[in-house]
């Protein structure tokens, strides 16, 4: 919106967007997003229904505390790499929170978007 009301802005699609959106109708809504100094346009398009998928078996997964997951075949997946990344992020967050500067708050906001 502007002070004088809505404005209509023509969209100029790039070659990639033209190719991807060629057979898909654009639905009535789009969101203009300003993030990290750049504008992004999120457009809703229609996509035809895919063919149904027939599964060829089942896989059970148990999520745990010590090991992040164990599947029904008995394979265990360690949580060590995940814990490493979480620890690094927590230490960075602590340093930024202690700093308390405007730049630190901005970095914390960006980190929160990556984390989510």
N, C-alpha and C positions, 0 to 999 in steps of 0.2 A: 504494500500500500504506500501511497505517497500522500502528501498533504492535500492534494486535489482529488484523491480517490484512486481507484485501481487503474493500472496501465496494462496494456496487452503488449507482450514482447514476442516477436517471431522467433521460433527456434530454428537454428540452422544445424542439421544433423551432419555429422562426419560420415566418411565412407563406411566405417565399421558399424556405426549405429544404423545407417540405412540398410546394410546387409542383414543385421540381426533383427531389425524391426520390420523387415520387408513384408512378411505375410501376417504380422500380428497387429491387430487394431489397438490403437492407443485409447485407453479408457479415459473417462472424464476428469481424472485428478492427477496433479503433479505437485511435488513439494520442492521448493527451492531452499537448499540448506547451505548455510555459511559455516564452514569449519576449517580451522587452521589456515585462515587467510585465503581460502578458495571457495568458490561456489560450486555446488553439486546439484544436479537436477534429478530427482527421483520420480520416474514416470511409471504409471501402472499400465501394463499391457495385457492383452488377452493371450492365453496360451492354450492350445488344444489339449484335451485330455489324452494322456498316454495310454498305451495298451496295458492291461492288468498284468502283474508279475506273479508268477506261480513260484513260491519258495520251494527249495529242494532240501529242506531239513530245518533244524532249529539249533540255536546256540544260546546257552544260558550264561549269564555273567553275574558273578557275585562281587559287589563292590565292598572293599574292606578298608581297614585303617592302616595296618602294617603294609600290606600289598594292595596296590590301588585296584586291581581286578584279578579274578581267577575265572577262566572260562570253563564250560562243561567238559572240555577235553582234558582238563587238569593243568593247563598252561597258566603259570602265575606271572603277573606283570608287576614289577617293582615300582614303588612310588618314589624312589630316590630322585630320578630326574625332575619329577614334578615338584618335589619338596625343595630341590635346589633352586628352581625358578621362583617358587613362592617365597623362599627365604631371601633371595636377592631383591625381589620386589618389596618385601617388608622392610628390609634395611634401607633401601632407597627412600621409601615412603617416610620412615622415621627421620632420616636426615633432612628431607624436605620440610617436614612438619616442624622440626626444631628451628630451621632457618627462618620460617615465617615471612619471607619476603614475597613480593608480588610475583616475581619470577617463579618462586617455589610453588606458590598456589597454582600458577598456570601449568607447571609441570605435573603437579598432582592431578589436575583435571584431565590432562592428556593421558596420564597413567591409568586413571579410573576408566576412561573409555576403552583402553586396550585390555584392561582386566575383565571388563564385563562381557 
